[in-house]
Amino acid sequence: MKMMSLNLGCGKDIRSGYVNLDWAKLPGVDVVHDIEKFPWPFDDNTFDEVVANQVLEHLTDLIKTMEELHRVCRSGARIKIIVPYFSSPQHHNDPTHKRKFTCNTFEYFTEKSDFSYYSQARFEIVKRRILFFGLGTDFMKSKYTWPIDSLMTRFNRIYQRFFSYILPASQLHVLLKVVK
């Protein structure tokens, strides 16, 4: 079976070997579809990998979006998410941003969550990382701020509670694995 990858809400970030999906008919976009309209135009269990780079913060219904990601992904599929961190100045500057994210946002979709009744979609959080400087598109990479990124990610609940607006982070990178 051929590995299939989805570049969700790709915009101008066209990736070779991916199905590039966006609501705008831009050069290189393979599928034009508003991802807030469900279901998406894909069969169940189509994708092995999804990249959602700077897209989820623009959506109204994160729960339905996560359920749709769960539907179109195969068991074990990897979902790479990059979103602005909730205290990020970039998040507050963009009038099209509808949602904020913390290190704990995606825990609501795990078996361990006290709120797992919100949705039947299940994911495992493989890795997450808070990044502090710059807007990067390289997933989980930040060579200049590694010590502070690692420290604040490890102690994210303390950071979020006491220091997130004193030393605001730039981005949150999360790697999820689909559990079916």
Steps between C-alpha positions, in 0.01 A plus 500: 500500500639839396567752778272803470571840655272803540613863521195648674428867433818525296463855365818571304698226682469242222671171589611242248357153566209638704137562421499880540159616625383859544179701465672734252575390145869586509774363272592148615184439706374151413165509681298817550272455801397702806624283788225637722250317277461137603558236381821573312522352150707197604415140583544360849855383585668675206803672653814385683623851572344845532674835529291782651736797495343822632144394413314370808496842668282629214223242549178537696442139612816322614309196626335434162833564326678246722221249438535552126878458521440177692257380232724567197817363665602137531574352841850605601507800265712794614362853516751784519344816639654847519287772662572830674535464875218667694723776640670570166480857370454351151184330621353824627603701191315289243128587481426168329608292801200349679662265751788481747718199581699383800710189554191338647242574229540167321483300822121525468526245216698239695383204708647662813281807479225563754317666210528219246120492479516812280601288203557139398808597295813370673860599459824435680720801565838378377686826552435866563728798512465866586716722278589850610653700217413538134239354277638174368343243276756231585311262722649469852813697402645809663879502528540832683261456791526128575577527875210732579263316264577169669480638852166675449355204312598263780347726766220631281232518769721721718606707198139547384378594846772743606729606214319476166425873475836608646693291246249427223565201277464522124374160390380161615601191303309178570541155351191282534450134414152385397357229726223281356 
